[in-house]
Amino acid sequence: MEEVCEGKDFSFSKQEENILKLWDEIKAFENQLKRTENMPEYVFYDGPPFATGLPHYGHILAGTIKDVVTRYQTMIGHHVTRRFGWDCHGLPVEHEIDKKLGINFREDVFAMGIDKYNEECRSIVTRYVEEWEKIVTRTGRWIDFKNGYKTMDLKYMEVVWWVFAQLYDKGLVYKGFKVMPYSSGCKTPISNFEANLNYKDVPDPEIIVSFPIVGDPHNAALVAWTTTPWTLPSNLALCVNANFVYLKVRDKSSGSTYVVAESRLSQLPSKKSKPDAPNGAVGSKHSNLKGKGSSNEKVKSGADTGSYELLEKVTGASLVGKKYVPLFDYFAEFSDVAFRVVSDNYVTDDSGTGVVHCAPAFGEEDYRVCIESQIINKGENLIVAVDDDGCFTGKISDFCGRYVKDADKDIINAVKARLMPTLYLYNMHICQLIP
């Protein structure tokens, strides 16, 4: 190699290029593999990137860490096969083809023919191979591109199914439920990564709903805030934080009595002044599809005492177990165990009312809390009152066949008598893969 320049004449990038050139001339990576071929094998399972995009900082960082691991294992006496791979499955590839062909629904794929659709997906897998090889090589990572693999290779898929079969035969596979993002257009659950693709802002309603407490001497009602009215027909519980202080207050104008977290009293509608929107007014941005307590805004706890009369202070723990009047009777068969107050620390005091409405089929925390509170039992069939198309099933008789988001306004009207006198719209991030 040429003598290294010093001082102001030194260039890191130029020196890196010189080293890469040397490695290429002496076939450093290939010779390393050959010299270690009789040594114990170190198997490194590399999670491959999606085949539809160009590398970014995240790929470079992860790739560098992987390169360090495999180089180290070679240095301590292992043979380490390193082949680059491509993740060809999942919505990222399909989304590219859907945009290209103007496909919006699953039926469009069936009409086109699954075989033809698959071929279209296969056709774009190698679109960015050159760019990936150039950038990964430039970072100094030693990996084999010429003998790379694709997850769509038949042999690869058969091996994956074989491994799964071994796990199943050993009794290591169990059936359960997990609440996940879902695309009604693609009719499939999607990963968090896929759910974060191509976000757009859409206006969404946020409402405060009252739930009368059974047998309360003041006829008080718990108030819960939600941005997903379509989940209200599936409500099975209300969740509070046992460590919070809650207030029982009477509206001086209407005479109605409500229970709300002390730190969230300022969120109740006031005749004198418009309250801060529970989770931000129109124009705020949030990424939680369920939208129950995702705000990062801190709201001052000073209440408008001119609108409400304080009747009582209670602890969250004292509310646990109290029954309330459900909004709908669609799940009346659960009455013995459901429609009661439970508690969990996931309820925060920085948004909402300190009371969270729980629909276990549509919220990960809702499902967990309802399992822990024995409102539903783990392993039993969970009643999901929405079909694969995102429409209500016959279980929700008044809205059967309606797409859930289209039914928001009618559901709000159906519970109008139980709404606090306020309604806001806020901007919600939504993945364009979810029609």
LINWO-V314651 format. One record per residue. RES is the residue in one small letter. PSI is psi as a letter, one per 20 degrees, with the letter a starting at -180 (none if undefined). D_FIRST is the distance of its C-alpha to the first C-alpha in Angstrom with 2 decimals. Layout:
RES,PSI,D_FIRST
RES,PSI,D_FIRST
This chain:
m,q,0.00
e,q,3.77
e,p,6.50
v,p,8.38
c,q,11.70
e,r,14.88
g,b,18.44
k,i,19.80
d,i,16.75
f,p,14.85
s,o,15.11
f,g,15.16
s,h,15.60
k,h,12.73
q,h,10.36
e,g,12.24
e,h,11.89
n,g,8.09
i,g,8.64
l,h,11.59
k,g,10.03
l,g,7.85
w,h,11.21
d,g,13.07
e,g,11.41
i,j,11.97
k,l,15.13
a,g,14.63
f,g,18.00
e,g,19.94
n,h,18.91
q,g,19.75
l,h,23.15
k,g,23.72
r,h,23.02
t,j,25.38
e,h,28.05
n,j,30.56
m,r,30.28
p,p,32.87
e,p,32.53
y,o,32.00
v,p,33.64
f,o,32.44
y,o,34.85
d,o,33.10
g,o,35.56
p,q,34.55
p,r,34.82
f,q,37.59
a,j,36.91
t,i,38.56
g,r,36.33
l,q,32.90
p,q,30.68
h,a,31.36
y,g,30.40
g,g,32.40
h,g,30.53
i,g,27.09
l,g,28.32
a,g,29.92
g,h,27.00
t,g,24.66
i,g,27.26
k,h,27.61
d,h,23.89
v,g,24.05
v,g,27.13
t,h,25.85
r,g,22.52
y,g,24.67
q,h,27.13
t,g,24.51
m,h,23.25
i,j,26.88
g,k,27.54
h,q,28.50
h,p,27.83
v,o,27.61
t,p,28.33
r,o,27.25
r,p,28.90
f,q,29.31
g,r,32.98
w,p,35.38
d,o,38.63
c,i,41.09
h,r,44.32
g,r,46.27
l,h,47.45
p,g,44.21
v,g,44.02
e,h,47.79
h,h,47.94
e,g,45.69
i,h,47.99
d,g,51.10
k,g,50.07
k,g,49.29
l,j,52.62
g,k,54.81
i,p,55.60
n,h,57.33
f,r,59.11
r,h,58.81
e,h,61.71
d,h,59.67
v,g,57.20
f,h,60.11
a,h,61.59
m,h,58.36
g,p,57.87
i,h,55.45
d,g,53.80
k,h,53.09
y,g,51.93
n,h,49.49
e,h,48.08
e,g,47.55
c,g,45.65
r,h,43.49
s,i,42.67
i,j,40.64
v,h,38.59
t,j,35.55
r,g,35.90
y,k,32.78
v,g,30.53
e,g,27.98
e,g,27.86
w,g,27.58
e,g,24.71
k,g,22.75
i,g,23.43
v,g,23.11
t,h,19.72
r,h,18.59
t,i,19.81
g,j,17.44
r,p,20.43
w,o,20.29
i,q,23.53
d,o,25.01
f,h,26.53
k,h,27.54
n,k,29.97
g,r,31.16
y,r,34.78
k,p,37.51
t,i,40.45
m,i,42.76
d,p,41.89
l,g,45.13
k,g,43.59
y,g,42.06
m,h,45.42
e,h,47.35
v,g,45.21
v,g,45.82
w,h,49.55
w,g,49.56
v,g,48.05
f,h,50.61
a,h,53.38
q,g,52.41
l,g,52.65
y,g,55.98
d,h,57.40
k,j,56.59
g,k,58.51
l,j,55.48
v,p,56.11
y,q,58.78
k,p,60.26
g,a,60.42
f,q,60.31
k,p,57.59
v,p,58.11
m,r,55.27
p,q,54.65
y,p,56.36
s,o,56.25
s,h,59.75
g,g,58.43
c,i,56.12
k,l,58.56
t,q,55.94
p,q,54.61
i,q,51.23
s,r,48.44
n,h,47.83
f,g,44.66
e,h,46.78
a,h,49.53
n,j,47.14
l,p,46.25
n,l,47.66
y,q,49.99
k,q,52.78
d,p,55.56
v,q,59.11
p,p,62.30
d,q,63.78
p,q,67.02
e,p,67.28
i,q,70.65
i,p,72.40
v,q,74.70
s,q,77.49
f,n,78.35
p,p,81.86
i,p,82.05
v,p,84.78
g,j,87.63
d,p,86.29
p,h,89.24
h,j,87.84
n,k,86.91
a,q,83.35
a,p,80.42
l,q,76.76
v,p,74.60
a,q,71.21
w,p,68.77
t,q,66.86
t,j,64.94
t,m,65.56
p,h,69.29
w,i,68.77
t,i,68.06
l,h,71.40
p,h,73.47
s,j,71.34
n,p,71.75
l,i,72.62
a,r,72.06
l,p,71.48
c,p,68.97
v,r,69.29
n,o,67.48
a,h,69.71
n,i,68.45
f,q,69.37
v,p,72.69
y,q,74.48
l,q,77.29
k,o,80.37
v,q,81.41
r,p,84.21
d,o,83.78
k,h,86.62
s,g,86.90
s,h,87.00
g,i,88.01
s,q,85.21
t,p,83.51
y,q,79.80
v,p,77.44
v,q,74.03
a,q,71.46
e,g,72.45
s,i,69.10
r,j,69.43
l,h,73.01
s,i,71.83
q,i,70.69
l,q,74.23
p,q,75.77
s,q,77.89
k,h,80.82
k,h,80.03
s,q,76.38
k,p,73.81
p,r,71.53
d,q,67.78
a,p,66.62
p,h,65.97
n,k,62.42
g,p,61.88
a,a,63.88
v,p,63.13
g,i,59.60
s,q,57.99
k,p,55.27
h,q,54.96
s,j,53.01
n,o,55.36
l,h,57.33
k,h,60.12
g,k,60.24
k,n,62.25
g,k,60.93
s,i,57.51
s,q,57.99
n,j,55.95
e,p,58.63
k,p,60.63
v,p,64.31
k,q,66.61
s,j,69.25
g,o,72.09
a,q,74.67
d,n,77.16
t,i,80.16
g,h,82.49
s,h,81.99
y,q,82.04
e,p,84.31
l,p,82.74
l,h,84.75
e,q,82.70
k,p,79.38
v,r,78.13
t,q,75.07
g,h,72.81
a,h,73.71
s,i,77.39
l,h,76.69
v,p,75.08
g,i,77.38
k,p,79.51
k,q,80.37
y,r,80.20
v,o,81.67
p,q,79.10
l,h,78.56
f,r,79.25
d,k,80.92
y,h,78.44
f,l,77.40
a,h,80.85
e,i,80.40
f,j,77.92
s,h,80.47
d,h,81.04
v,h,77.45
a,a,75.97
f,l,76.82
r,r,76.41
v,p,74.26
v,r,71.27
s,q,68.70
d,q,64.95
n,i,62.48
y,i,60.56
v,p,63.32
t,r,62.11
d,j,63.99
d,j,61.66
s,r,62.94
g,b,65.90
t,j,69.11
g,j,68.07
v,p,69.58
v,p,67.44
h,p,69.00
c,p,67.63
a,n,67.43
p,h,65.62
a,i,64.65
f,j,62.73
g,p,60.92
e,g,58.59
e,h,60.10
d,g,63.57
y,g,63.19
r,g,61.97
v,g,64.74
c,h,67.43
i,g,66.33
e,h,66.38
s,j,69.75
q,k,71.14
i,h,72.09
i,q,70.28
n,p,69.26
k,p,65.85
g,h,65.90
e,q,68.86
n,p,68.61
l,p,67.69
i,o,69.84
v,o,67.66
a,k,70.09
v,p,67.59
d,a,66.80
d,h,63.57
d,j,64.30
g,k,64.51
c,q,68.31
f,q,70.90
t,r,72.56
g,i,76.30
k,h,75.96
i,m,75.80
s,h,78.97
d,h,79.36
f,k,75.92
c,p,75.45
g,i,73.22
r,p,71.93
y,p,68.21
v,g,67.56
k,h,66.26
d,h,69.07
a,i,71.55
d,g,70.43
k,g,73.18
d,h,75.92
i,g,74.91
i,g,75.03
n,h,78.50
a,h,79.58
v,k,78.83
k,h,80.00
a,i,82.71
r,j,80.10
l,q,77.69
m,q,77.45
p,m,78.48
t,q,74.99
l,p,72.35
y,r,68.94
l,p,66.19
y,q,62.56
n,p,59.31
m,p,57.63
h,p,54.17
i,p,54.60
c,p,52.17
q,i,52.83
l,i,52.57
i,n,55.84
p,none,58.56
